[in-house]
């Protein structure tokens, strides 16, 4: 089965792999990154905190513990890990 294709408006002045959330420089970079990256957790329409990229999450003391969904990969096919989220 072929993976779904996501089409997002961008400036197209650089390759998708060249975008880095830690190095976003202007609004168009932020807009593009917001559309292609999934948050670990997000709020539902009912304003409840729900899982996003994190398969599960829970609190231990003052720390959030998250488990990344299995089977997710980067654009180049590398598995997404906690290091990517960090």
KELOMAR-456214 format. One line per field, with one value per atom (N, C-alpha, C): residue number from 1; residue in three letters; chain; atom name; x, y, z. Coordinates in Angstrom, 1 decimal. Layout:
residues N
pos: [NUM; ...]
code: [Ala; ...]
unit: [A; ...]
site: [CA; ...]
X: [X; ...]
Y: [Y; ...]
Z: [Z; ...]
//
This chain:
residues 86
pos: [1; 1; 1; 2; 2; 2; 3; 3; 3; 4; 4; 4; 5; 5; 5; 6; 6; 6; 7; 7; 7; 8; 8; 8; 9; 9; 9; 10; 10; 10; 11; 11; 11; 12; 12; 12; 13; 13; 13; 14; 14; 14; 15; 15; 15; 16; 16; 16; 17; 17; 17; 18; 18; 18; 19; 19; 19; 20; 20; 20; 21; 21; 21; 22; 22; 22; 23; 23; 23; 24; 24; 24; 25; 25; 25; 26; 26; 26; 27; 27; 27; 28; 28; 28; 29; 29; 29; 30; 30; 30; 31; 31; 31; 32; 32; 32; 33; 33; 33; 34; 34; 34; 35; 35; 35; 36; 36; 36; 37; 37; 37; 38; 38; 38; 39; 39; 39; 40; 40; 40; 41; 41; 41; 42; 42; 42; 43; 43; 43; 44; 44; 44; 45; 45; 45; 46; 46; 46; 47; 47; 47; 48; 48; 48; 49; 49; 49; 50; 50; 50; 51; 51; 51; 52; 52; 52; 53; 53; 53; 54; 54; 54; 55; 55; 55; 56; 56; 56; 57; 57; 57; 58; 58; 58; 59; 59; 59; 60; 60; 60; 61; 61; 61; 62; 62; 62; 63; 63; 63; 64; 64; 64; 65; 65; 65; 66; 66; 66; 67; 67; 67; 68; 68; 68; 69; 69; 69; 70; 70; 70; 71; 71; 71; 72; 72; 72; 73; 73; 73; 74; 74; 74; 75; 75; 75; 76; 76; 76; 77; 77; 77; 78; 78; 78; 79; 79; 79; 80; 80; 80; 81; 81; 81; 82; 82; 82; 83; 83; 83; 84; 84; 84; 85; 85; 85; 86; 86; 86]
code: [Unk; Unk; Unk; Unk; Unk; Unk; Unk; Unk; Unk; Unk; Unk; Unk; Unk; Unk; Unk; Unk; Unk; Unk; Unk; Unk; Unk; Unk; Unk; Unk; Unk; Unk; Unk; Unk; Unk; Unk; Unk; Unk; Unk; Unk; Unk; Unk; Unk; Unk; Unk; Unk; Unk; Unk; Unk; Unk; Unk; Unk; Unk; Unk; Unk; Unk; Unk; Unk; Unk; Unk; Unk; Unk; Unk; Unk; Unk; Unk; Unk; Unk; Unk; Unk; Unk; Unk; Unk; Unk; Unk; Unk; Unk; Unk; Unk; Unk; Unk; Unk; Unk; Unk; Unk; Unk; Unk; Unk; Unk; Unk; Unk; Unk; Unk; Unk; Unk; Unk; Unk; Unk; Unk; Unk; Unk; Unk; Unk; Unk; Unk; Unk; Unk; Unk; Unk; Unk; Unk; Unk; Unk; Unk; Unk; Unk; Unk; Unk; Unk; Unk; Unk; Unk; Unk; Unk; Unk; Unk; Unk; Unk; Unk; Unk; Unk; Unk; Unk; Unk; Unk; Unk; Unk; Unk; Unk; Unk; Unk; Unk; Unk; Unk; Unk; Unk; Unk; Unk; Unk; Unk; Unk; Unk; Unk; Unk; Unk; Unk; Unk; Unk; Unk; Unk; Unk; Unk; Unk; Unk; Unk; Unk; Unk; Unk; Unk; Unk; Unk; Unk; Unk; Unk; Unk; Unk; Unk; Unk; Unk; Unk; Unk; Unk; Unk; Unk; Unk; Unk; Unk; Unk; Unk; Unk; Unk; Unk; Unk; Unk; Unk; Unk; Unk; Unk; Unk; Unk; Unk; Unk; Unk; Unk; Unk; Unk; Unk; Unk; Unk; Unk; Unk; Unk; Unk; Unk; Unk; Unk; Unk; Unk; Unk; Unk; Unk; Unk; Unk; Unk; Unk; Unk; Unk; Unk; Unk; Unk; Unk; Unk; Unk; Unk; Unk; Unk; Unk; Unk; Unk; Unk; Unk; Unk; Unk; Unk; Unk; Unk; Unk; Unk; Unk; Unk; Unk; Unk; Unk; Unk; Unk; Unk; Unk; Unk; Unk; Unk; Unk; Unk; Unk; Unk]
unit: [A; A; A; A; A; A; A; A; A; A; A; A; A; A; A; A; A; A; A; A; A; A; A; A; A; A; A; A; A; A; A; A; A; A; A; A; A; A; A; A; A; A; A; A; A; A; A; A; A; A; A; A; A; A; A; A; A; A; A; A; A; A; A; A; A; A; A; A; A; A; A; A; A; A; A; A; A; A; A; A; A; A; A; A; A; A; A; A; A; A; A; A; A; A; A; A; A; A; A; A; A; A; A; A; A; A; A; A; A; A; A; A; A; A; A; A; A; A; A; A; A; A; A; A; A; A; A; A; A; A; A; A; A; A; A; A; A; A; A; A; A; A; A; A; A; A; A; A; A; A; A; A; A; A; A; A; A; A; A; A; A; A; A; A; A; A; A; A; A; A; A; A; A; A; A; A; A; A; A; A; A; A; A; A; A; A; A; A; A; A; A; A; A; A; A; A; A; A; A; A; A; A; A; A; A; A; A; A; A; A; A; A; A; A; A; A; A; A; A; A; A; A; A; A; A; A; A; A; A; A; A; A; A; A; A; A; A; A; A; A; A; A; A; A; A; A; A; A; A; A; A; A; A; A; A; A; A; A]
site: [N; CA; C; N; CA; C; N; CA; C; N; CA; C; N; CA; C; N; CA; C; N; CA; C; N; CA; C; N; CA; C; N; CA; C; N; CA; C; N; CA; C; N; CA; C; N; CA; C; N; CA; C; N; CA; C; N; CA; C; N; CA; C; N; CA; C; N; CA; C; N; CA; C; N; CA; C; N; CA; C; N; CA; C; N; CA; C; N; CA; C; N; CA; C; N; CA; C; N; CA; C; N; CA; C; N; CA; C; N; CA; C; N; CA; C; N; CA; C; N; CA; C; N; CA; C; N; CA; C; N; CA; C; N; CA; C; N; CA; C; N; CA; C; N; CA; C; N; CA; C; N; CA; C; N; CA; C; N; CA; C; N; CA; C; N; CA; C; N; CA; C; N; CA; C; N; CA; C; N; CA; C; N; CA; C; N; CA; C; N; CA; C; N; CA; C; N; CA; C; N; CA; C; N; CA; C; N; CA; C; N; CA; C; N; CA; C; N; CA; C; N; CA; C; N; CA; C; N; CA; C; N; CA; C; N; CA; C; N; CA; C; N; CA; C; N; CA; C; N; CA; C; N; CA; C; N; CA; C; N; CA; C; N; CA; C; N; CA; C; N; CA; C; N; CA; C; N; CA; C; N; CA; C; N; CA; C; N; CA; C; N; CA; C; N; CA; C; N; CA; C]
X: [0.8; 0.0; 0.9; 0.6; 1.4; 1.0; 2.0; 1.8; 1.0; 0.1; -0.6; 0.3; -0.1; 0.7; 0.2; 1.0; 0.6; 1.1; 0.2; 0.6; 0.4; 1.5; 1.5; 2.1; 1.5; 2.1; 3.4; 4.4; 5.7; 6.4; 7.4; 8.2; 8.9; 9.2; 9.9; 11.3; 11.9; 13.3; 14.3; 13.9; 14.9; 14.2; 15.0; 14.4; 13.7; 12.7; 12.0; 12.9; 13.9; 14.9; 15.7; 15.8; 16.6; 15.9; 14.6; 13.9; 14.2; 14.5; 14.9; 14.1; 13.2; 12.5; 13.3; 14.5; 15.4; 16.0; 15.8; 16.5; 15.5; 14.2; 13.2; 13.4; 13.4; 13.8; 12.7; 11.6; 10.6; 9.2; 8.1; 6.8; 6.5; 7.1; 6.8; 7.5; 8.6; 9.3; 8.4; 7.9; 7.1; 5.8; 5.2; 3.9; 4.2; 5.2; 5.5; 5.8; 6.6; 7.0; 5.8; 4.9; 3.7; 2.8; 2.9; 2.0; 2.7; 4.0; 4.6; 5.0; 5.1; 5.5; 4.3; 4.3; 3.2; 3.6; 2.7; 3.0; 3.0; 3.7; 3.7; 2.3; 1.7; 0.4; -0.3; -1.6; -2.4; -3.7; -4.4; -5.8; -6.8; -7.8; -9.0; -9.9; -10.9; -11.9; -12.6; -12.7; -13.3; -12.4; -11.2; -10.1; -9.5; -9.5; -8.9; -7.5; -6.5; -5.2; -5.2; -4.8; -4.8; -3.5; -3.2; -2.0; -1.9; -0.7; -0.5; 0.6; 1.8; 2.9; 3.2; 2.9; 3.1; 1.9; 2.2; 1.2; 0.4; 1.2; 0.7; 1.5; 0.9; 1.6; 1.0; 1.8; 1.4; 2.3; 1.9; 2.7; 3.3; 4.6; 5.3; 5.9; 5.3; 5.8; 5.5; 6.5; 6.4; 6.9; 7.1; 7.6; 6.6; 6.5; 5.7; 6.4; 5.9; 6.5; 5.7; 6.4; 5.7; 6.3; 5.5; 5.9; 5.6; 6.6; 6.5; 5.8; 4.8; 4.1; 5.1; 5.0; 5.8; 5.5; 6.5; 6.2; 6.3; 6.5; 6.6; 8.1; 8.2; 9.6; 9.7; 11.0; 11.3; 11.2; 11.3; 11.2; 12.2; 13.3; 14.3; 14.2; 13.1; 12.8; 13.4; 14.0; 14.6; 13.5; 13.5; 12.5; 12.5; 11.4; 11.3; 11.5; 12.4; 12.7; 12.6; 12.8; 12.7; 13.7; 14.9; 15.9; 15.4; 14.6; 14.0; 13.0; 12.2; 11.3; 12.1; 13.2; 14.0; 14.5]
Y: [-1.2; 0.0; 1.2; 2.2; 3.4; 4.4; 5.1; 6.0; 7.2; 7.8; 9.0; 10.1; 11.0; 12.1; 13.4; 14.2; 15.4; 16.6; 17.4; 18.5; 19.8; 20.6; 21.8; 22.9; 24.1; 25.3; 25.7; 25.9; 26.4; 27.3; 28.0; 28.9; 28.1; 26.8; 25.9; 26.5; 27.2; 27.7; 26.8; 25.7; 24.8; 23.4; 22.4; 21.0; 20.8; 20.0; 19.7; 19.3; 18.5; 18.0; 19.1; 20.3; 21.4; 22.2; 22.0; 22.7; 22.1; 22.9; 22.5; 23.3; 22.7; 23.5; 24.3; 23.9; 24.7; 25.9; 26.0; 27.0; 27.8; 27.8; 28.5; 30.0; 30.7; 32.1; 33.1; 32.6; 33.6; 32.9; 33.7; 33.1; 32.0; 32.1; 31.0; 29.7; 29.8; 28.6; 28.0; 28.8; 28.3; 27.7; 28.3; 27.8; 26.4; 26.3; 25.1; 24.0; 24.3; 23.3; 22.9; 23.8; 23.5; 22.5; 22.6; 21.7; 20.3; 20.2; 18.9; 18.1; 18.8; 18.2; 17.9; 16.8; 16.4; 16.8; 17.4; 17.6; 16.3; 16.2; 15.1; 14.9; 16.0; 16.0; 17.2; 17.2; 18.4; 18.4; 19.5; 19.6; 19.3; 18.5; 18.2; 19.4; 19.2; 20.2; 20.5; 19.5; 19.7; 20.2; 20.6; 21.2; 20.2; 18.9; 17.9; 17.6; 17.3; 17.0; 15.6; 15.3; 14.0; 13.7; 12.4; 12.0; 12.5; 12.8; 13.2; 12.2; 12.6; 11.7; 10.8; 11.2; 10.3; 9.3; 8.0; 7.0; 7.0; 7.2; 7.3; 8.4; 8.9; 9.8; 9.7; 10.0; 10.0; 10.9; 11.3; 12.1; 11.3; 11.5; 10.9; 12.1; 12.4; 13.6; 14.8; 15.6; 16.8; 16.6; 15.3; 15.0; 14.3; 14.7; 14.0; 12.8; 11.7; 10.5; 10.1; 10.1; 9.9; 8.7; 8.0; 6.9; 7.2; 7.3; 7.7; 6.5; 6.8; 5.8; 5.0; 3.7; 2.8; 3.0; 2.8; 2.7; 4.1; 5.2; 6.5; 6.7; 7.4; 7.6; 9.0; 9.4; 10.7; 10.7; 11.8; 11.9; 10.9; 10.7; 9.8; 8.3; 8.0; 6.6; 6.2; 7.1; 6.7; 6.7; 5.7; 5.7; 7.0; 7.5; 8.7; 8.2; 8.8; 8.4; 9.6; 9.3; 10.4; 11.5; 11.1; 12.1; 13.1; 12.7; 13.6; 14.6; 14.1; 14.9; 15.9; 15.5; 16.4; 17.5]
Z: [0.0; 0.0; 0.0; -0.8; -1.0; 0.2; 0.7; 1.8; 1.2; 2.1; 1.6; 1.3; 0.4; -0.1; 0.5; 1.1; 1.7; 0.8; 0.3; -0.5; 0.3; 0.4; 1.2; 0.4; 0.5; -0.2; 0.4; -0.4; 0.1; -0.9; -0.4; -1.3; -2.4; -2.1; -3.1; -3.5; -2.5; -2.8; -2.3; -1.6; -1.1; -0.9; -0.9; -0.7; 0.6; 0.7; 1.9; 3.0; 2.7; 3.6; 4.2; 3.6; 4.1; 5.2; 5.4; 6.5; 7.8; 8.8; 10.1; 11.1; 12.0; 12.9; 13.8; 14.1; 15.0; 14.3; 13.0; 12.2; 11.3; 11.7; 10.9; 11.0; 9.9; 9.9; 9.6; 9.0; 8.7; 8.7; 8.6; 8.7; 7.7; 6.5; 5.5; 5.9; 6.6; 7.1; 8.2; 9.1; 10.2; 9.7; 8.7; 8.1; 7.5; 6.7; 6.1; 7.1; 8.1; 9.1; 9.9; 10.2; 11.0; 10.2; 8.9; 8.1; 7.9; 8.0; 7.7; 9.0; 10.1; 11.4; 12.2; 12.9; 13.8; 15.2; 16.0; 17.4; 18.2; 19.3; 20.2; 20.8; 21.2; 21.8; 21.2; 21.2; 20.7; 21.4; 21.1; 21.8; 20.8; 21.2; 20.4; 20.3; 19.4; 19.3; 20.6; 21.5; 22.8; 23.8; 23.4; 24.3; 25.3; 24.9; 25.7; 25.1; 25.9; 25.5; 24.9; 23.7; 23.1; 22.4; 22.2; 21.5; 20.1; 19.7; 18.3; 17.8; 17.6; 17.3; 18.4; 19.6; 20.7; 20.7; 20.8; 20.9; 22.2; 23.3; 24.6; 25.4; 26.4; 27.3; 28.7; 29.7; 31.1; 31.8; 33.0; 33.9; 35.0; 35.2; 36.4; 37.2; 38.3; 39.0; 38.1; 37.9; 37.1; 35.7; 35.3; 33.9; 33.1; 31.8; 30.9; 30.3; 30.2; 29.6; 28.3; 27.2; 25.9; 25.2; 24.5; 23.7; 22.2; 21.4; 20.0; 19.2; 18.4; 17.6; 16.8; 16.7; 15.9; 14.4; 13.6; 12.2; 11.5; 12.2; 11.6; 11.2; 10.0; 9.5; 9.0; 8.9; 8.3; 6.8; 6.1; 4.7; 4.0; 4.6; 4.0; 4.5; 5.2; 5.6; 6.9; 7.6; 8.9; 10.0; 10.9; 11.9; 12.8; 13.2; 14.1; 15.5; 16.2; 17.6; 18.6; 19.8; 20.8; 20.6; 20.0; 19.7; 18.7; 17.7; 16.8; 17.5; 18.4; 19.1; 20.0; 20.6; 21.4; 20.7]
//
